[in-house]
Amino acid sequence: MNRLDRALGILLLLSAGHPLSAEKLSQRFEVSKRTIYRDLDTLNALAIPVVAQPGPGGGYHLMEGYFLPPVSLSQGEAISLLLGLLSLKSHRITPFSGELETARHK
């Protein structure tokens, strides 16, 4: 996974609204915490307001009020994605199972 893909993945995780520590992000993306810090700096350089919340239960989150614009899909694109999700589920292939479920809801 390249740096930009990982930064986008971090952005999507942070958009869920729950603070995530650098440790959890590094485990999720299988990189070092230092790499996560660089990715967070990349997001800040792109004017995405990532905020650090220190202390227990803290972590990184997006500034209150910041949101990602919704993804617009054509009817065909949406149907294709749903069929792909159903196919993965029927074959019991569930990489990123949490992400598959949230994508299905969207």
N, C-alpha and C positions, 0 to 999 in steps of 0.2 A: 504494500500500500504506500503510495507516495504521500508527501507532506500535505499537499492540497486536499487530497481525498480524506486524509486523517483529520485535517482541520475542519472539513465539512462534517465529518462524522461526529466530532466533538461538538460542533455547533448544534447539530440535530439532537444529540443527547442532552445538552444544556437547555435546549428549548423546551424540554419536558417540565422544567421548573424546579427540579430537585438539585440541591448542591451536590457536586461530585468532587471528590478529592483528586489530586494529581496521582496519587497511588492507585485509586480505582480506575482512573482513565488510562494509566500506563498498563494496568493489567488487562483492561478491555481491548486495547489496541496492540498489546504485546510489544511495547517499546519502553524505554527508560523514562523516569520522571522528568529528566532534563529535556528529553524530546518533547514531552507534553508541555513543558514550560515554553519551549520555542514555538510550539503550535499555538499556544494561547497568546503569545506575543504576536504571531502572524494574524490571528483574529482581531486583536486590538489594532494592529496596523491597518486593517481593512475597515476600521471604524465600527467594529462589532463590540458593543460594550460588555466585556466579560469582567465580572467583579469577583474578587476574592473575599470570602467570609472566613475569618480566622476562628479557631477554637473548636471544641468538640461539636460534631454535627455540622461543621462548616465545610467549605469547599468552594468550588467555582460555580458561578451561576450567571445568567444574563441579567443585565440591569432591568429593574422593574419597569414595565411598560414597553420593553423591546419585544418585538415579535417578528417571526419570519412570515413573509407573505405566503398565502396558500398556494399549493401546487395545482395548476390547472391541467387537467387531462381531458382528451377527447373521449367520447363514449367508447370508441374502439380501443384506445390505450387503457382505459379503466378495465374493460372486459378482459383484455389480454393479461393484465396484471393479476386480476382475480383468478383467471384460469390457471395461471402459473402458480399462484399460491395454493390453490386447491390441488393441483398436481403434486406439488411438493408434500403437502399434508397427506395425500392419499398414499404416497410412496414412503411415508414416514421419514422423509428427509427433512430435517429441521435445523439447518444451520441458522443461527440468529433467530431462534423461535420467538423470542419476545418482539423483535422487530417485524417478523412476519405477521404477528397478531395485530400490532398497532397499525401496520400498513393496510391490513385487511379492513380495519375499522375506518380508516381514512377514506 
